[in-house]
Amino acid sequence: MNIKAVLMILSGICWSIVYIELIRGGFKDKTYSMPLFALGLNFAWELIYSVDQLFLGSDPIQGWVNLVWTMLDAIIIVTYFKYGREYFPIKAKKYFVVFSILAFMSCFVIQFAFYFHFKSVPASQYSAFAQNAAMSIMFLVMLYQRGNTRGQSMLMAVAKWIGTLAPTILGGIIESFNIYILLMGIICYIFDVIYIVALHGFKKEESINTIREAL
């Protein structure tokens, strides 16, 4: 097995772990675990490129992987609509469903803009790394906005970090030197590491508080 295959498999396994952990944590803690626009962009990307790679034949194997991820993301969307209203401002709660649908529609428009402007392979790479960079930042912001670790786990955080680092190395260095992928990957790396450290700190503080309350 060559290094390309190893990195692709590693990324696929890690991102599958991310989605499963977000689903598990979401239902366990009665929350949604992925920021709204990260979830929308992710779901739109996976659905668009599942169809492209399966039915237009650009990469059937990756297409099946994307289809599995699409179904996992659909479950995360269920947790968003089930628990997300709690996080909306009081005066905006009545617009929760309408705003959320508009957000998902906007994410599809953004992804279609990439898809129709670029060729299939560059479009999937450029949009994926752009949304991953945004996602890494949004996860960190969500953690501090909520002030707790509901729905989040260290396994998810580390898997997300490795799951993006692997294709950064593959697409930015090994396959060819791609400055766009490399720079977007560096942004992901930095914010993923910050998120891991911050999440560890939050969980440690929560554990200490739990022990204090038990005494």
C-alpha positions as YAML, in Angstrom:
chain: A
units: angstrom
residues:
- id: 1
  name: MET
  ca: [0.00, 0.00, 0.00]
- id: 2
  name: ASN
  ca: [1.48, 3.36, -1.02]
- id: 3
  name: ILE
  ca: [1.51, 6.57, 1.02]
- id: 4
  name: LYS
  ca: [-1.34, 8.07, -1.03]
- id: 5
  name: ALA
  ca: [-3.67, 5.19, -0.18]
- id: 6
  name: VAL
  ca: [-2.65, 5.30, 3.49]
- id: 7
  name: LEU
  ca: [-3.40, 9.02, 3.78]
- id: 8
  name: MET
  ca: [-6.75, 8.67, 1.97]
- id: 9
  name: ILE
  ca: [-7.82, 5.78, 4.21]
- id: 10
  name: LEU
  ca: [-6.61, 7.59, 7.33]
- id: 11
  name: SER
  ca: [-8.60, 10.69, 6.41]
- id: 12
  name: GLY
  ca: [-11.71, 8.63, 5.64]
- id: 13
  name: ILE
  ca: [-11.56, 6.74, 8.94]
- id: 14
  name: CYS
  ca: [-10.90, 9.90, 10.97]
- id: 15
  name: TRP
  ca: [-13.75, 11.88, 9.43]
- id: 16
  name: SER
  ca: [-16.11, 8.92, 9.94]
- id: 17
  name: ILE
  ca: [-15.12, 8.95, 13.62]
- id: 18
  name: VAL
  ca: [-15.79, 12.70, 13.74]
- id: 19
  name: TYR
  ca: [-19.35, 12.29, 12.43]
- id: 20
  name: ILE
  ca: [-20.13, 9.30, 14.65]
- id: 21
  name: GLU
  ca: [-18.83, 11.13, 17.72]
- id: 22
  name: LEU
  ca: [-20.84, 14.25, 16.87]
- id: 23
  name: ILE
  ca: [-23.99, 12.12, 16.54]
- id: 24
  name: ARG
  ca: [-23.28, 10.26, 19.77]
- id: 25
  name: GLY
  ca: [-22.46, 13.43, 21.69]
- id: 26
  name: GLY
  ca: [-25.44, 15.29, 20.26]
- id: 27
  name: PHE
  ca: [-28.04, 12.75, 21.37]
- id: 28
  name: LYS
  ca: [-26.24, 12.06, 24.67]
- id: 29
  name: ASP
  ca: [-26.03, 15.73, 25.70]
- id: 30
  name: LYS
  ca: [-29.23, 16.82, 23.95]
- id: 31
  name: THR
  ca: [-27.52, 19.36, 21.73]
- id: 32
  name: TYR
  ca: [-26.25, 19.78, 18.19]
- id: 33
  name: SER
  ca: [-22.52, 19.31, 17.96]
- id: 34
  name: MET
  ca: [-21.47, 20.95, 14.68]
- id: 35
  name: PRO
  ca: [-21.85, 24.71, 14.03]
- id: 36
  name: LEU
  ca: [-24.77, 25.50, 11.70]
- id: 37
  name: PHE
  ca: [-22.88, 26.85, 8.68]
- id: 38
  name: ALA
  ca: [-20.16, 24.21, 9.01]
- id: 39
  name: LEU
  ca: [-22.89, 21.58, 8.98]
- id: 40
  name: GLY
  ca: [-24.64, 23.17, 6.01]
- id: 41
  name: LEU
  ca: [-21.48, 23.49, 3.93]
- id: 42
  name: ASN
  ca: [-20.42, 19.96, 4.84]
- id: 43
  name: PHE
  ca: [-23.78, 18.42, 3.97]
- id: 44
  name: ALA
  ca: [-24.01, 20.33, 0.68]
- id: 45
  name: TRP
  ca: [-20.46, 19.32, -0.32]
- id: 46
  name: GLU
  ca: [-21.01, 15.66, 0.43]
- id: 47
  name: LEU
  ca: [-24.34, 15.45, -1.36]
- id: 48
  name: ILE
  ca: [-23.13, 17.30, -4.47]
- id: 49
  name: TYR
  ca: [-19.94, 15.26, -4.83]
- id: 50
  name: SER
  ca: [-21.67, 11.99, -3.99]
- id: 51
  name: VAL
  ca: [-23.87, 12.55, -7.03]
- id: 52
  name: ASP
  ca: [-20.97, 13.80, -9.17]
- id: 53
  name: GLN
  ca: [-18.59, 10.98, -8.31]
- id: 54
  name: LEU
  ca: [-21.13, 8.17, -8.39]
- id: 55
  name: PHE
  ca: [-23.21, 9.11, -11.42]
- id: 56
  name: LEU
  ca: [-20.74, 11.10, -13.49]
- id: 57
  name: GLY
  ca: [-18.01, 8.57, -12.78]
- id: 58
  name: SER
  ca: [-15.20, 10.89, -11.63]
- id: 59
  name: ASP
  ca: [-14.35, 8.78, -8.56]
- id: 60
  name: PRO
  ca: [-16.91, 6.07, -7.64]
- id: 61
  name: ILE
  ca: [-15.05, 4.83, -4.54]
- id: 62
  name: GLN
  ca: [-14.85, 8.32, -3.02]
- id: 63
  name: GLY
  ca: [-18.45, 8.80, -4.11]
- id: 64
  name: TRP
  ca: [-19.60, 5.91, -1.88]
- id: 65
  name: VAL
  ca: [-17.56, 7.32, 1.00]
- id: 66
  name: ASN
  ca: [-19.17, 10.71, 0.47]
- id: 67
  name: LEU
  ca: [-22.61, 9.10, 0.41]
- id: 68
  name: VAL
  ca: [-21.97, 7.45, 3.79]
- id: 69
  name: TRP
  ca: [-20.79, 10.81, 5.17]
- id: 70
  name: THR
  ca: [-23.92, 12.47, 3.73]
- id: 71
  name: MET
  ca: [-26.13, 10.06, 5.64]
- id: 72
  name: LEU
  ca: [-24.16, 10.63, 8.85]
- id: 73
  name: ASP
  ca: [-24.42, 14.39, 8.38]
- id: 74
  name: ALA
  ca: [-28.17, 14.00, 7.85]
- id: 75
  name: ILE
  ca: [-28.39, 12.53, 11.36]
- id: 76
  name: ILE
  ca: [-26.41, 15.50, 12.73]
- id: 77
  name: ILE
  ca: [-28.94, 17.76, 10.98]
- id: 78
  name: VAL
  ca: [-31.69, 15.93, 12.89]
- id: 79
  name: THR
  ca: [-29.95, 16.81, 16.18]
- id: 80
  name: TYR
  ca: [-29.68, 20.43, 15.00]
- id: 81
  name: PHE
  ca: [-33.42, 20.79, 14.36]
- id: 82
  name: LYS
  ca: [-34.23, 18.79, 17.50]
- id: 83
  name: TYR
  ca: [-32.07, 20.78, 19.92]
- id: 84
  name: GLY
  ca: [-30.91, 23.92, 18.11]
- id: 85
  name: ARG
  ca: [-33.80, 26.21, 19.03]
- id: 86
  name: GLU
  ca: [-32.37, 26.40, 22.56]
- id: 87
  name: TYR
  ca: [-29.38, 28.39, 21.30]
- id: 88
  name: PHE
  ca: [-31.38, 30.97, 19.37]
- id: 89
  name: PRO
  ca: [-31.98, 34.42, 20.94]
- id: 90
  name: ILE
  ca: [-35.39, 34.63, 22.61]
- id: 91
  name: LYS
  ca: [-36.75, 37.19, 20.12]
- id: 92
  name: ALA
  ca: [-35.56, 35.07, 17.17]
- id: 93
  name: LYS
  ca: [-36.80, 31.64, 18.28]
- id: 94
  name: LYS
  ca: [-39.94, 31.89, 16.14]
- id: 95
  name: TYR
  ca: [-37.70, 32.26, 13.08]
- id: 96
  name: PHE
  ca: [-35.52, 29.25, 13.95]
- id: 97
  name: VAL
  ca: [-36.84, 26.91, 11.24]
- id: 98
  name: VAL
  ca: [-37.06, 29.57, 8.53]
- id: 99
  name: PHE
  ca: [-33.58, 30.92, 9.24]
- id: 100
  name: SER
  ca: [-32.11, 27.42, 9.41]
- id: 101
  name: ILE
  ca: [-33.60, 26.41, 6.06]
- id: 102
  name: LEU
  ca: [-32.31, 29.64, 4.52]
- id: 103
  name: ALA
  ca: [-28.85, 28.89, 5.96]
- id: 104
  name: PHE
  ca: [-28.81, 25.39, 4.42]
- id: 105
  name: MET
  ca: [-30.00, 26.75, 1.07]
- id: 106
  name: SER
  ca: [-27.25, 29.38, 1.14]
- id: 107
  name: CYS
  ca: [-24.66, 26.68, 1.80]
- id: 108
  name: PHE
  ca: [-25.84, 24.77, -1.26]
- id: 109
  name: VAL
  ca: [-25.59, 27.93, -3.36]
- id: 110
  name: ILE
  ca: [-22.00, 28.48, -2.15]
- id: 111
  name: GLN
  ca: [-21.03, 24.90, -2.98]
- id: 112
  name: PHE
  ca: [-22.72, 25.04, -6.39]
- id: 113
  name: ALA
  ca: [-20.77, 28.23, -7.10]
- id: 114
  name: PHE
  ca: [-17.54, 26.27, -6.65]
- id: 115
  name: TYR
  ca: [-18.91, 23.29, -8.58]
- id: 116
  name: PHE
  ca: [-20.02, 25.21, -11.66]
- id: 117
  name: HIS
  ca: [-17.11, 27.65, -11.74]
- id: 118
  name: PHE
  ca: [-14.29, 25.11, -11.44]
- id: 119
  name: LYS
  ca: [-13.83, 21.66, -12.89]
- id: 120
  name: SER
  ca: [-15.07, 18.84, -10.68]
- id: 121
  name: VAL
  ca: [-11.80, 17.83, -8.97]
- id: 122
  name: PRO
  ca: [-10.46, 21.35, -8.24]
- id: 123
  name: ALA
  ca: [-13.94, 22.43, -7.12]
- id: 124
  name: SER
  ca: [-14.17, 19.59, -4.61]
- id: 125
  name: GLN
  ca: [-10.69, 20.32, -3.25]
- id: 126
  name: TYR
  ca: [-10.96, 24.10, -3.10]
- id: 127
  name: SER
  ca: [-14.41, 24.15, -1.52]
- id: 128
  name: ALA
  ca: [-13.53, 21.34, 0.91]
- id: 129
  name: PHE
  ca: [-10.45, 23.08, 2.26]
- id: 130
  name: ALA
  ca: [-12.17, 26.47, 2.43]
- id: 131
  name: GLN
  ca: [-15.06, 25.03, 4.44]
- id: 132
  name: ASN
  ca: [-12.69, 23.02, 6.65]
- id: 133
  name: ALA
  ca: [-10.75, 26.17, 7.51]
- id: 134
  name: ALA
  ca: [-14.00, 27.93, 8.37]
- id: 135
  name: MET
  ca: [-15.19, 24.87, 10.31]
- id: 136
  name: SER
  ca: [-12.04, 24.75, 12.44]
- id: 137
  name: ILE
  ca: [-12.58, 28.38, 13.44]
- id: 138
  name: MET
  ca: [-16.33, 27.88, 14.04]
- id: 139
  name: PHE
  ca: [-15.80, 24.90, 16.35]
- id: 140
  name: LEU
  ca: [-13.48, 26.99, 18.53]
- id: 141
  name: VAL
  ca: [-15.91, 29.92, 18.57]
- id: 142
  name: MET
  ca: [-18.81, 27.59, 19.46]
- id: 143
  name: LEU
  ca: [-16.85, 26.12, 22.37]
- id: 144
  name: TYR
  ca: [-16.23, 29.54, 23.92]
- id: 145
  name: GLN
  ca: [-19.73, 30.85, 23.16]
- id: 146
  name: ARG
  ca: [-21.36, 27.89, 24.89]
- id: 147
  name: GLY
  ca: [-18.83, 27.82, 27.70]
- id: 148
  name: ASN
  ca: [-19.12, 24.03, 28.02]
- id: 149
  name: THR
  ca: [-18.21, 20.83, 26.18]
- id: 150
  name: ARG
  ca: [-21.73, 19.50, 25.50]
- id: 151
  name: GLY
  ca: [-21.67, 17.29, 22.43]
- id: 152
  name: GLN
  ca: [-17.88, 17.56, 22.05]
- id: 153
  name: SER
  ca: [-15.23, 14.92, 22.74]
- id: 154
  name: MET
  ca: [-11.45, 14.72, 22.60]
- id: 155
  name: LEU
  ca: [-11.72, 11.73, 20.23]
- id: 156
  name: MET
  ca: [-13.72, 13.88, 17.81]
- id: 157
  name: ALA
  ca: [-11.31, 16.81, 18.10]
- id: 158
  name: VAL
  ca: [-8.20, 14.70, 17.46]
- id: 159
  name: ALA
  ca: [-9.86, 12.75, 14.62]
- id: 160
  name: LYS
  ca: [-10.88, 16.03, 12.99]
- id: 161
  name: TRP
  ca: [-7.31, 17.33, 13.23]
- id: 162
  name: ILE
  ca: [-5.78, 14.18, 11.71]
- id: 163
  name: GLY
  ca: [-8.61, 13.82, 9.18]
- id: 164
  name: THR
  ca: [-7.75, 17.20, 7.67]
- id: 165
  name: LEU
  ca: [-3.98, 17.00, 8.11]
- id: 166
  name: ALA
  ca: [-3.76, 13.80, 6.00]
- id: 167
  name: PRO
  ca: [-5.34, 15.26, 2.82]
- id: 168
  name: THR
  ca: [-3.38, 18.49, 3.35]
- id: 169
  name: ILE
  ca: [-0.14, 16.53, 3.10]
- id: 170
  name: LEU
  ca: [-1.48, 14.46, 0.20]
- id: 171
  name: GLY
  ca: [-2.98, 17.24, -1.93]
- id: 172
  name: GLY
  ca: [-0.66, 20.05, -0.92]
- id: 173
  name: ILE
  ca: [2.71, 18.29, -1.05]
- id: 174
  name: ILE
  ca: [2.74, 14.67, -2.27]
- id: 175
  name: GLU
  ca: [0.47, 14.74, -5.34]
- id: 176
  name: SER
  ca: [1.78, 18.17, -6.31]
- id: 177
  name: PHE
  ca: [2.77, 21.39, -4.59]
- id: 178
  name: ASN
  ca: [-0.55, 23.20, -4.19]
- id: 179
  name: ILE
  ca: [-0.17, 26.46, -2.28]
- id: 180
  name: TYR
  ca: [-3.95, 26.89, -1.86]
- id: 181
  name: ILE
  ca: [-4.43, 23.48, -0.21]
- id: 182
  name: LEU
  ca: [-1.28, 23.96, 1.85]
- id: 183
  name: LEU
  ca: [-2.29, 27.37, 3.21]
- id: 184
  name: MET
  ca: [-5.88, 26.30, 3.94]
- id: 185
  name: GLY
  ca: [-4.50, 23.16, 5.59]
- id: 186
  name: ILE
  ca: [-2.18, 25.23, 7.78]
- id: 187
  name: ILE
  ca: [-5.13, 27.34, 8.94]
- id: 188
  name: CYS
  ca: [-7.03, 24.15, 9.78]
- id: 189
  name: TYR
  ca: [-4.01, 22.73, 11.60]
- id: 190
  name: ILE
  ca: [-3.51, 25.82, 13.77]
- id: 191
  name: PHE
  ca: [-7.15, 26.20, 14.80]
- id: 192
  name: ASP
  ca: [-7.62, 22.43, 15.26]
- id: 193
  name: VAL
  ca: [-4.68, 22.32, 17.67]
- id: 194
  name: ILE
  ca: [-5.98, 25.40, 19.53]
- id: 195
  name: TYR
  ca: [-9.40, 23.72, 19.72]
- id: 196
  name: ILE
  ca: [-7.90, 20.49, 21.11]
- id: 197
  name: VAL
  ca: [-5.99, 22.39, 23.80]
- id: 198
  name: ALA
  ca: [-9.02, 24.54, 24.68]
- id: 199
  name: LEU
  ca: [-11.38, 21.54, 24.77]
- id: 200
  name: HIS
  ca: [-8.97, 19.68, 27.06]
- id: 201
  name: GLY
  ca: [-8.89, 22.71, 29.36]
- id: 202
  name: PHE
  ca: [-12.70, 22.95, 29.45]
- id: 203
  name: LYS
  ca: [-13.08, 19.23, 30.16]
- id: 204
  name: LYS
  ca: [-10.48, 19.36, 32.92]
- id: 205
  name: GLU
  ca: [-12.28, 22.29, 34.54]
- id: 206
  name: GLU
  ca: [-15.62, 20.50, 34.27]
- id: 207
  name: SER
  ca: [-14.14, 17.38, 35.89]
- id: 208
  name: ILE
  ca: [-12.76, 19.46, 38.78]
- id: 209
  name: ASN
  ca: [-16.14, 21.17, 39.25]
- id: 210
  name: THR
  ca: [-17.92, 17.78, 39.24]
- id: 211
  name: ILE
  ca: [-15.59, 16.47, 41.96]
- id: 212
  name: ARG
  ca: [-16.10, 19.62, 44.05]
- id: 213
  name: GLU
  ca: [-19.87, 19.31, 43.79]
- id: 214
  name: ALA
  ca: [-19.68, 15.65, 44.88]
- id: 215
  name: LEU
  ca: [-17.71, 16.51, 48.05]
...
